Amino acid sequence: MKLQHIYSILITLSVSFFIGCGSAPNSDAKIARTSSLIESGKFEIQHDWLTSQGGGRVNILDNPNFIRFKNDSVNLFLPFFGERFSGGGYNLEGGFIYEGPLNNYEIEEDKNRRIIKFRTKQNSEIIDFTVNIFPEGNVTTRVNSSERSFISYQGDIRKLRVQD
């Protein structure tokens, strides 16, 4: 009787293990959706978290933030929590703001992610963006500025909400 009980437990654990190892159908759908959004050239990124150069992590879910790609242009607003090194003083907006053509735009692809790089200018400040988009739609955005400390954001890719 005890031996049957042990076999039952082993079979249950084995079945659970093999079911857990299979890829979820939802995962394949997310990968296809992410790929489709990027290839359309019309998508937006919404961030949930911000990490400053000092390592502080801030939840920005309730703060307005976005990067909206529309073919050859981008519209973005990302809040900034960090240190300003030099330049024209603190801007009134309190974040990175840009709307216009994509400058120095590059897109790279490897098996684990797509990397979008572009540059913007805000007054005299030059800002480089590196956006890593992972297959299931998770996104990491790294921002390097000529006048502020490094900052990164974590979020996800979405269908473009605002269209002309």
C-alpha positions in Angstrom: 0.0 0.0 0.0 2.8 2.4 0.9 4.6 1.6 -2.4 1.5 2.5 -4.4 1.3 5.8 -2.6 4.9 6.6 -3.4 4.4 5.7 -7.1 1.3 7.9 -7.3 3.3 10.8 -5.9 6.2 10.2 -8.4 3.8 10.1 -11.3 2.0 13.2 -10.2 5.3 15.1 -9.8 6.5 13.8 -13.2 3.4 14.9 -15.0 3.5 18.3 -13.3 7.1 18.8 -14.3 6.5 18.0 -18.0 3.4 20.2 -18.2 5.4 23.0 -16.6 8.3 22.6 -19.2 6.1 23.2 -22.2 5.7 26.6 -23.7 2.5 28.3 -22.9 0.3 29.2 -25.9 -0.1 32.7 -24.4 3.7 33.1 -24.7 3.7 32.4 -28.5 0.9 34.9 -28.9 2.9 37.6 -27.0 5.9 36.9 -29.2 3.9 37.3 -32.4 2.2 40.4 -31.1 5.5 42.1 -30.2 7.1 41.3 -33.5 4.0 42.6 -35.4 4.0 45.9 -33.4 7.7 46.5 -34.1 7.4 45.7 -37.8 4.4 48.0 -38.2 6.5 50.9 -37.0 3.6 52.2 -34.9 3.8 51.3 -31.3 4.3 52.8 -27.8 6.2 51.9 -24.8 4.9 52.5 -21.3 7.2 52.2 -18.3 6.4 51.0 -14.8 9.8 51.4 -13.1 12.7 53.9 -13.2 16.2 53.1 -11.9 18.6 56.0 -11.3 22.4 55.9 -11.6 22.6 55.6 -7.9 20.5 52.5 -7.9 17.3 53.9 -6.5 14.2 52.3 -8.0 11.0 54.3 -8.4 7.6 53.1 -9.4 6.3 55.5 -12.1 3.1 53.6 -13.0 1.0 56.6 -12.0 3.3 59.2 -13.6 2.7 60.1 -17.3 5.5 58.5 -19.4 5.7 57.1 -22.9 7.7 56.7 -26.0 5.5 56.7 -29.1 7.0 55.5 -32.4 5.2 56.4 -35.6 7.2 55.3 -38.6 10.1 57.8 -38.8 9.1 60.0 -35.8 9.0 59.7 -32.1 7.1 61.5 -29.3 8.3 60.9 -25.8 8.0 62.0 -22.2 10.0 60.3 -19.5 10.2 61.6 -15.9 13.7 62.2 -14.6 15.0 61.6 -11.1 18.7 62.1 -10.9 21.5 64.6 -11.0 22.1 67.4 -13.5 25.8 68.0 -14.2 25.8 71.1 -16.4 23.8 73.0 -18.9 21.0 75.5 -19.0 19.7 74.8 -15.5 16.7 72.6 -14.6 14.0 72.5 -17.2 10.5 73.3 -16.2 9.2 70.0 -17.6 11.1 67.8 -15.1 11.8 65.0 -17.6 13.0 64.1 -21.1 10.6 65.6 -23.7 10.9 65.3 -27.5 8.6 65.2 -30.5 10.1 65.0 -34.0 12.0 62.9 -36.4 14.1 59.9 -35.3 17.7 61.0 -35.5 20.6 58.5 -35.7 18.0 55.7 -35.8 19.3 52.2 -35.7 17.6 48.9 -35.1 19.5 45.7 -34.4 18.2 42.2 -33.8 19.6 39.1 -32.1 17.8 36.0 -31.0 16.9 37.4 -27.5 15.8 41.0 -28.3 15.5 43.9 -30.7 17.5 47.0 -29.9 16.4 50.4 -31.1 18.8 53.3 -30.8 18.1 57.0 -31.5 19.3 60.4 -30.5 17.3 63.5 -29.5 18.2 67.1 -28.6 16.5 69.1 -25.8 17.8 72.7 -26.0 21.6 72.2 -25.8 21.3 68.7 -24.3 22.1 65.7 -26.4 20.2 62.5 -25.3 20.9 59.0 -26.5 18.2 56.3 -26.1 18.7 52.5 -26.2 15.5 50.6 -26.2 15.7 46.8 -25.7 12.5 45.0 -26.6 12.3 41.4 -25.6 10.2 38.8 -27.4 7.3 38.7 -25.0 7.0 42.5 -24.9 9.1 43.5 -21.9 11.2 46.6 -22.5 14.2 48.2 -20.9 15.1 51.8 -22.0 18.5 53.2 -21.2 19.0 57.0 -21.4 22.4 58.7 -21.6 22.5 62.5 -21.5 25.2 65.0 -22.1 24.0 67.0 -19.0 22.3 64.5 -16.6 23.1 61.3 -14.9 22.4 57.9 -16.5 18.9 56.5 -16.0 17.0 53.4 -17.1 13.3 52.4 -17.3 11.5 49.1 -17.4 8.1 48.5 -18.9 6.3 47.0 -21.9 5.4 47.5 -25.6 1.8 48.3 -26.5 -0.3 49.2 -29.5 -0.1 52.9 -30.4 -3.1 54.6 -28.7 -2.8 58.1 -30.1 -3.0 58.3 -33.9 -3.5 61.2 -36.2 
